[in-house]
Amino acid sequence: MSTRERATDLLRDLLGKDPPERFSPDELGRKAHWRWDRGHYLEAAVLFEAAALRAAEEARRAPHRDNTFNYRVRSGVTYRLAGENERAWPILVEATTFDWQAAGIPEDSHFTEWAFVEMLCVLAEAQDKRGFSEVFWRAVARGEEIGLPFPRIHPKQELLLDVCEQLGLSRELARVVASIEARGKVPRRLARRIAQLKADMGGGS
């Protein structure tokens, strides 16, 4: 999807021609999560975007918990998963500095890491090693700032393990290895891989 018009058409189809104003943010969010869980990323992104707009409207009318960015960041992640990197990128960048605590949704602070990882995937696909390294260490610094060491989400750690190894980025790879080891017990297959990577890194020093 490359235009706002196409997004509007898709949203209309997803809602059975009903306007999004007929749905609450929660209803739109549930529809989006249903599609995300099934790998329908573009549909999920459009629905999350609609949920964010509806949440912003509700927040303007009556002061209460504002879930606008809760939905907005999910639209960024699913746009990225759908391959819509240009639409995703500015949302992901915003998420890396967003103050979840001040917004009243600290439980979503883990999306800081989600955003950084999706940005790193974009850079890895472009084989932009310099850009990848810059964003990786920015993620580490941001994680320290908010008390969430990067990377800490287990599936994201293993994804970054693959990507850093493929790109040949030894410092970043060492950081991911150390983060995985900090878990304590890890699956046997992963433990064997970590041991081999450490041996390889030691042999190359």
Backbone bond lengths (Angstrom), bond angles and torsions (degrees), N, CA, C in turn:
res aa  C-N    CA-C-N  psi(-1)  N-CA   C-N-CA  omega(-1)  CA-C   N-CA-C  phi
1 M - - - 1.456 - - 1.519 109.24 -
2 S 1.314 115.78 131.64 1.451 119.00 -175.40 1.518 113.22 -125.87
3 T 1.318 118.28 -8.35 1.462 119.68 -177.39 1.514 111.01 -132.53
4 R 1.337 114.83 154.63 1.461 120.90 177.13 1.523 111.37 -61.94
5 E 1.344 116.32 -33.84 1.461 119.76 -179.25 1.524 111.00 -63.02
6 R 1.323 116.76 -41.98 1.467 119.44 179.91 1.516 110.78 -66.52
7 A 1.343 116.96 -36.50 1.462 120.30 177.69 1.522 110.19 -64.00
8 T 1.328 116.26 -41.44 1.461 121.18 179.32 1.528 110.63 -63.39
9 D 1.330 116.55 -42.23 1.464 120.44 179.11 1.521 111.00 -63.97
10 L 1.321 116.80 -42.56 1.456 120.29 -179.89 1.519 110.55 -64.56
11 L 1.335 116.87 -43.21 1.456 120.41 179.27 1.525 110.64 -61.21
12 R 1.313 116.74 -42.11 1.466 120.35 179.23 1.525 110.67 -60.48
13 D 1.321 116.59 -42.02 1.466 120.27 178.37 1.527 111.21 -65.05
14 L 1.321 116.43 -41.43 1.464 120.65 -178.46 1.529 112.27 -65.73
15 L 1.332 115.79 -28.74 1.467 120.33 -177.73 1.527 112.22 -99.09
16 G 1.326 116.66 13.67 1.465 119.33 178.08 1.510 112.84 63.15
17 K 1.341 115.37 36.56 1.474 123.20 178.74 1.532 113.24 74.18
18 D 1.347 118.08 -3.98 1.469 119.70 177.17 1.526 109.78 -74.59
19 P 1.317 118.41 146.51 1.468 120.04 176.61 1.522 110.55 -71.51
20 P 1.324 118.50 148.53 1.474 120.61 -179.10 1.522 112.70 -60.73
21 E 1.334 117.19 -22.68 1.467 120.37 179.70 1.529 112.37 -63.93
22 R 1.319 117.20 -17.50 1.463 120.49 178.09 1.532 112.45 -78.99
23 F 1.319 116.40 -6.98 1.463 120.71 -176.97 1.521 109.99 -117.07
24 S 1.317 115.98 146.37 1.461 120.16 174.54 1.523 108.99 -79.22
25 P 1.333 118.20 162.08 1.469 119.72 175.12 1.529 112.03 -56.50
26 D 1.330 116.92 -39.82 1.467 120.04 179.54 1.520 111.74 -62.83
27 E 1.336 116.66 -41.18 1.464 119.77 179.46 1.526 110.80 -64.11
28 L 1.323 116.38 -44.39 1.463 119.82 177.83 1.516 110.95 -64.80
29 G 1.346 116.59 -39.28 1.459 120.45 178.91 1.515 111.78 -63.42
30 R 1.336 117.02 -40.21 1.468 119.64 178.95 1.525 111.01 -65.39
31 K 1.319 116.20 -40.29 1.472 119.46 176.95 1.533 110.51 -62.16
32 A 1.333 115.40 -39.60 1.470 120.03 -179.98 1.517 111.16 -66.01
33 H 1.340 117.08 -45.72 1.467 120.22 179.97 1.531 110.92 -62.15
34 W 1.321 117.23 -36.93 1.465 120.91 179.74 1.523 109.78 -59.43
35 R 1.318 115.60 -42.45 1.476 119.41 -179.70 1.529 111.88 -75.18
36 W 1.320 117.21 -36.82 1.467 120.36 176.46 1.523 109.90 -59.13
37 D 1.326 117.07 -46.44 1.462 121.41 -178.86 1.525 112.20 -59.79
38 R 1.311 116.43 -23.69 1.469 120.70 -177.90 1.525 112.47 -103.36
39 G 1.325 116.66 8.85 1.457 120.74 176.32 1.511 114.66 79.02
40 H 1.331 117.22 15.76 1.468 120.83 177.53 1.529 107.74 -93.10
41 Y 1.331 115.01 73.72 1.460 120.32 -166.46 1.525 113.88 -69.18
42 L 1.301 117.82 -39.73 1.456 119.46 -178.44 1.523 110.86 -65.97
43 E 1.344 116.17 -43.53 1.459 119.54 177.74 1.525 110.41 -62.26
44 A 1.334 116.44 -41.17 1.463 120.30 178.70 1.518 110.94 -62.04
45 A 1.321 116.85 -42.77 1.465 120.93 -178.09 1.520 111.42 -61.81
46 V 1.323 116.69 -44.64 1.464 120.86 -179.39 1.525 110.41 -63.60
47 L 1.326 116.51 -39.86 1.467 120.16 179.32 1.529 111.68 -70.24
48 F 1.323 117.43 -40.16 1.471 119.65 176.27 1.534 110.64 -62.28
49 E 1.331 116.06 -39.52 1.451 119.90 179.32 1.533 110.07 -62.51
50 A 1.331 116.55 -41.94 1.458 120.74 177.79 1.527 110.49 -65.02
51 A 1.316 117.01 -39.72 1.464 120.54 178.54 1.521 111.10 -63.07
52 A 1.329 116.78 -37.73 1.466 120.65 178.53 1.527 110.85 -64.13
53 L 1.320 116.56 -42.45 1.466 120.08 178.67 1.517 111.41 -64.04
54 R 1.340 116.34 -41.73 1.461 120.17 179.03 1.527 110.86 -67.03
55 A 1.333 117.42 -38.40 1.467 120.77 178.51 1.526 110.44 -64.10
56 A 1.327 116.50 -39.89 1.465 119.99 178.63 1.527 110.79 -64.29
57 E 1.338 116.66 -39.33 1.466 120.43 177.61 1.528 110.51 -62.64
58 E 1.324 117.10 -44.41 1.464 120.96 179.93 1.518 111.21 -63.81
59 A 1.331 116.32 -40.22 1.468 120.20 -179.00 1.526 111.37 -65.81
60 R 1.329 116.70 -33.01 1.463 119.63 178.25 1.528 111.52 -70.78
61 R 1.323 115.79 -33.62 1.475 119.30 -177.13 1.521 112.38 -77.28
62 A 1.326 116.63 -37.87 1.468 119.65 -176.03 1.525 108.91 -146.69
63 P 1.326 117.11 123.78 1.466 120.19 -179.83 1.532 111.12 -63.72
64 H 1.297 115.37 122.31 1.464 121.66 173.84 1.526 107.03 -165.64
65 R 1.297 116.30 -173.12 1.463 120.15 178.63 1.527 109.32 -53.48
66 D 1.319 116.26 124.75 1.459 122.13 -177.33 1.521 109.37 -100.01
67 N 1.330 115.60 108.57 1.466 121.16 -178.82 1.528 112.85 -94.45
68 T 1.321 117.19 14.81 1.464 119.47 -175.33 1.518 111.92 -54.51
69 F 1.331 117.20 -51.70 1.464 117.57 -175.63 1.525 111.99 -75.48
70 N 1.319 116.53 -24.11 1.463 120.06 171.90 1.526 109.71 -51.55
71 Y 1.331 116.28 -48.30 1.463 120.80 -179.90 1.527 111.27 -77.94
72 R 1.317 116.81 -36.39 1.463 120.23 -176.75 1.529 111.39 -62.50
73 V 1.328 117.37 -44.83 1.461 118.84 -178.96 1.526 111.06 -65.98
74 R 1.329 116.91 -34.25 1.459 119.46 176.82 1.526 111.29 -67.38
75 S 1.327 115.79 -32.58 1.470 117.56 174.91 1.526 109.96 -65.98
76 G 1.331 117.19 -38.45 1.459 120.05 178.26 1.514 112.24 -63.25
77 V 1.335 116.23 -44.06 1.469 120.55 179.99 1.529 110.33 -63.98
78 T 1.326 117.49 -45.27 1.463 118.87 -176.52 1.531 112.23 -75.52
79 Y 1.335 117.66 -29.95 1.467 118.05 171.10 1.532 109.71 -61.13
80 R 1.334 116.68 -40.55 1.463 120.65 178.77 1.530 110.81 -63.58
81 L 1.329 115.61 -44.83 1.465 119.86 179.86 1.528 111.27 -64.44
82 A 1.336 115.86 -26.49 1.472 120.44 177.32 1.520 111.99 -83.06
83 G 1.331 117.42 -1.94 1.458 120.69 -179.44 1.511 114.12 85.94
84 E 1.333 117.26 7.70 1.465 121.46 179.66 1.530 109.31 -91.25
85 N 1.324 115.50 68.23 1.457 120.89 -171.12 1.527 113.48 -65.35
86 E 1.321 117.36 -36.44 1.463 119.50 -178.82 1.527 111.33 -64.92
87 R 1.324 116.49 -37.42 1.468 119.75 178.12 1.518 110.64 -74.32
88 A 1.318 116.31 -34.70 1.464 120.37 -175.86 1.518 112.92 -74.81
89 W 1.331 117.18 -39.15 1.467 121.52 -166.97 1.530 114.07 -54.25
90 P 1.339 120.23 -52.85 1.475 118.38 -177.79 1.517 113.25 -62.84
91 I 1.329 117.37 -31.93 1.470 120.02 177.41 1.517 110.00 -68.70
92 L 1.321 117.26 -42.20 1.464 121.44 179.60 1.523 110.68 -64.40
93 V 1.330 116.82 -42.28 1.463 120.43 177.87 1.525 109.84 -59.71
94 E 1.324 116.64 -44.46 1.465 120.69 178.99 1.526 110.69 -60.15
95 A 1.313 116.84 -39.39 1.466 120.75 -177.91 1.527 112.36 -66.03
96 T 1.316 117.67 -27.31 1.473 119.55 -176.93 1.521 112.43 -70.67
97 T 1.342 117.79 -18.77 1.464 120.53 179.19 1.526 111.96 -118.59
98 F 1.308 117.56 3.08 1.464 121.48 -176.62 1.525 110.09 -66.34
99 D 1.340 115.88 139.17 1.468 121.75 179.84 1.525 109.04 -93.69
100 W 1.315 115.71 91.80 1.464 121.36 -177.49 1.525 111.44 -64.34
101 Q 1.326 116.21 -36.52 1.458 120.77 -179.38 1.534 110.19 -63.53
102 A 1.313 116.66 -49.76 1.464 120.78 -179.19 1.521 111.73 -63.65
103 A 1.328 116.62 -31.01 1.463 120.94 -179.74 1.520 112.28 -77.38
104 G 1.337 116.83 -7.96 1.460 120.19 179.50 1.509 114.47 81.58
105 I 1.331 117.31 15.74 1.473 120.86 178.52 1.537 109.88 -130.23
106 P 1.351 116.49 57.07 1.475 119.08 -177.20 1.525 113.34 -62.07
107 E 1.338 116.94 -22.68 1.461 119.71 179.63 1.527 112.22 -66.02
108 D 1.333 116.78 -14.94 1.462 119.93 178.34 1.523 112.97 -97.42
109 S 1.326 117.28 9.24 1.469 119.98 -176.85 1.528 112.63 -62.16
110 H 1.351 116.64 -21.76 1.466 118.58 178.05 1.524 112.13 -65.30
111 F 1.354 116.58 -15.38 1.458 118.57 178.17 1.527 112.09 -71.81
112 T 1.333 117.12 -11.85 1.468 118.88 170.03 1.526 108.97 -60.05
113 E 1.329 116.04 -46.40 1.468 119.64 178.66 1.522 111.17 -67.45
114 W 1.333 117.44 -42.01 1.457 120.27 177.49 1.529 110.07 -53.87
115 A 1.346 115.96 -46.04 1.462 120.22 -177.08 1.518 111.09 -63.39
116 F 1.326 116.33 -46.45 1.465 119.08 178.80 1.532 111.20 -60.50
117 V 1.312 117.53 -42.69 1.468 119.97 -177.68 1.522 110.78 -65.05
118 E 1.336 117.27 -41.05 1.469 118.63 178.49 1.526 110.97 -64.91
119 M 1.339 117.39 -38.16 1.464 120.02 175.39 1.525 110.48 -62.28
120 L 1.315 116.24 -42.00 1.466 120.42 179.53 1.528 111.01 -63.82
121 C 1.327 116.92 -35.29 1.463 119.85 177.24 1.521 111.15 -64.84
122 V 1.334 116.37 -40.18 1.464 119.81 177.23 1.527 110.28 -60.49
123 L 1.322 116.60 -45.56 1.465 121.10 -178.37 1.531 111.29 -68.41
124 A 1.326 116.70 -36.54 1.462 120.22 178.11 1.532 110.76 -65.02
125 E 1.332 116.45 -41.61 1.464 120.10 179.10 1.525 110.97 -62.54
126 A 1.332 115.58 -31.45 1.468 120.42 178.71 1.527 112.09 -85.71
127 Q 1.342 116.92 0.79 1.467 122.38 -177.18 1.532 111.47 56.65
128 D 1.330 115.93 33.41 1.466 121.79 179.45 1.530 108.68 -90.90
129 K 1.321 115.86 82.62 1.460 120.09 -174.88 1.524 111.97 -65.84
130 R 1.314 116.95 -39.59 1.469 119.23 179.97 1.526 110.30 -65.13
131 G 1.324 116.43 -47.80 1.455 119.79 178.62 1.516 111.94 -61.49
132 F 1.334 116.30 -40.03 1.461 121.16 178.19 1.526 110.18 -59.59
133 S 1.314 116.58 -47.80 1.460 120.58 -178.62 1.526 111.51 -62.01
134 E 1.320 116.65 -42.19 1.464 120.36 179.90 1.526 111.14 -61.98
135 V 1.326 116.59 -45.61 1.462 119.75 -178.68 1.528 110.43 -70.70
136 F 1.318 117.82 -36.22 1.464 121.40 179.15 1.527 110.51 -58.30
137 W 1.326 117.32 -48.78 1.465 119.81 -176.85 1.519 111.47 -75.56
138 R 1.324 117.35 -24.39 1.459 119.89 170.78 1.531 109.56 -65.91
139 A 1.341 115.96 -38.97 1.463 120.44 177.32 1.528 110.93 -64.12
140 V 1.333 116.69 -40.51 1.475 120.29 178.02 1.525 110.05 -61.52
141 A 1.333 116.31 -45.49 1.468 120.11 -179.30 1.524 111.43 -64.58
142 R 1.322 116.84 -41.04 1.465 120.37 179.14 1.525 110.89 -66.74
143 G 1.315 116.75 -38.69 1.451 120.23 177.63 1.517 112.18 -60.82
144 E 1.332 115.96 -42.08 1.465 120.01 177.31 1.522 110.84 -64.62
145 E 1.326 115.84 -36.93 1.466 121.08 -178.43 1.530 111.96 -64.54
146 I 1.327 117.33 -38.33 1.461 120.41 -176.40 1.531 112.82 -102.63
147 G 1.324 116.55 7.16 1.461 120.33 176.43 1.514 114.82 75.01
148 L 1.325 116.84 26.22 1.466 122.13 177.98 1.528 107.96 -128.92
149 P 1.343 116.92 86.01 1.479 120.11 -174.91 1.523 112.11 -53.06
150 F 1.310 115.14 134.46 1.472 121.44 -177.47 1.521 110.23 -101.48
151 P 1.352 116.32 134.78 1.456 129.06 -8.24 1.536 110.37 -90.13
152 R 1.320 117.34 145.66 1.460 120.52 -177.76 1.522 113.30 -125.77
153 I 1.337 119.12 -18.48 1.469 121.52 178.76 1.527 108.02 -78.78
154 H 1.324 117.26 121.90 1.465 120.49 -169.94 1.526 114.49 -54.85
155 P 1.340 120.25 -50.92 1.474 117.99 179.08 1.529 112.83 -61.78
156 K 1.329 117.12 -32.52 1.461 120.38 178.75 1.529 110.57 -69.84
157 Q 1.322 116.53 -36.64 1.461 119.74 176.48 1.522 110.58 -58.70
158 E 1.311 116.25 -45.91 1.466 119.71 -176.85 1.527 111.23 -70.59
159 L 1.323 116.89 -34.60 1.462 120.00 174.36 1.521 110.35 -62.53
160 L 1.334 116.80 -45.71 1.463 120.47 179.96 1.522 111.57 -67.58
161 L 1.311 116.69 -31.07 1.461 120.00 175.80 1.531 109.63 -58.82
162 D 1.326 115.75 -46.67 1.466 120.41 178.69 1.525 111.23 -62.14
163 V 1.331 115.55 -47.76 1.459 120.00 -173.27 1.529 111.38 -67.45
164 C 1.338 116.49 -44.68 1.472 119.05 -179.62 1.523 111.21 -64.13
165 E 1.325 116.60 -37.52 1.465 119.56 177.93 1.525 110.13 -66.06
166 Q 1.328 117.22 -44.24 1.456 120.69 -179.62 1.525 112.15 -62.53
167 L 1.331 116.87 -36.92 1.456 121.04 -179.18 1.532 112.59 -82.14
168 G 1.328 117.18 -11.28 1.456 120.78 -179.86 1.517 113.22 71.51
169 L 1.330 116.58 34.65 1.466 121.54 -178.94 1.535 108.75 -98.90
170 S 1.319 116.33 96.16 1.456 120.77 -170.70 1.523 113.71 -69.74
171 R 1.331 118.55 -40.53 1.462 120.11 -179.10 1.528 110.89 -65.77
172 E 1.303 115.63 -43.34 1.455 120.03 178.97 1.528 110.23 -66.49
173 L 1.325 116.08 -40.72 1.458 120.60 178.38 1.524 110.40 -61.17
174 A 1.328 117.15 -42.74 1.462 121.02 179.22 1.525 111.07 -61.66
175 R 1.331 116.63 -37.71 1.462 120.71 178.57 1.529 110.43 -64.05
176 V 1.326 116.66 -43.58 1.458 120.14 -179.43 1.526 110.27 -66.62
177 V 1.318 117.17 -41.69 1.465 121.18 177.39 1.525 110.18 -58.11
178 A 1.335 117.17 -46.63 1.461 121.23 179.86 1.526 110.86 -62.31
179 S 1.319 117.29 -37.77 1.463 120.97 179.23 1.521 110.98 -65.58
180 I 1.317 116.85 -39.79 1.464 120.41 178.45 1.523 110.09 -67.83
181 E 1.305 116.64 -42.42 1.470 119.91 179.64 1.520 111.67 -63.14
182 A 1.344 116.50 -29.51 1.467 120.48 -179.35 1.527 112.08 -67.25
183 R 1.330 117.08 -16.35 1.473 119.36 176.69 1.531 111.33 -62.33
184 G 1.338 115.39 -31.85 1.457 119.59 -170.06 1.514 108.16 100.42
185 K 1.311 116.79 -113.25 1.460 121.18 -179.04 1.521 110.41 -77.52
186 V 1.327 116.68 131.39 1.462 122.03 176.66 1.524 108.41 -128.22
187 P 1.331 118.12 161.14 1.466 120.13 178.13 1.534 111.49 -55.76
188 R 1.336 115.56 147.13 1.472 120.67 -174.86 1.517 112.61 -56.89
189 R 1.339 116.24 -41.72 1.463 119.48 -179.95 1.525 110.79 -60.58
190 L 1.324 116.06 -43.87 1.457 120.29 -179.49 1.524 110.95 -68.36
191 A 1.328 116.58 -38.40 1.467 120.38 178.68 1.528 110.64 -61.22
192 R 1.330 116.57 -40.55 1.476 120.09 178.57 1.524 110.43 -64.46
193 R 1.325 115.17 -40.95 1.467 118.58 -179.91 1.526 110.93 -65.50
194 I 1.320 116.98 -42.59 1.462 121.22 179.36 1.532 109.91 -61.51
195 A 1.319 116.42 -42.78 1.461 120.29 179.57 1.529 110.63 -60.84
196 Q 1.336 116.96 -41.08 1.460 120.80 179.91 1.521 111.06 -67.99
197 L 1.341 116.40 -42.23 1.456 120.08 178.82 1.526 111.18 -62.44
198 K 1.317 116.57 -41.14 1.466 120.16 179.11 1.520 110.61 -65.28
199 A 1.322 116.69 -38.67 1.465 119.95 178.03 1.531 110.09 -65.31
200 D 1.321 115.80 -41.50 1.465 120.06 179.03 1.527 111.39 -64.51
201 M 1.319 115.96 -42.83 1.472 119.80 -179.97 1.517 111.02 -67.33
202 G 1.328 115.83 -37.97 1.463 119.53 178.06 1.508 111.95 -67.76
203 G 1.341 114.89 -35.90 1.466 118.63 -179.47 1.506 111.96 -72.35
204 G 1.374 116.25 -21.39 1.452 118.34 -178.74 1.505 113.88 -95.13
205 S 1.358 118.11 1.04 1.460 120.10 -175.94 1.511 112.14 -86.40
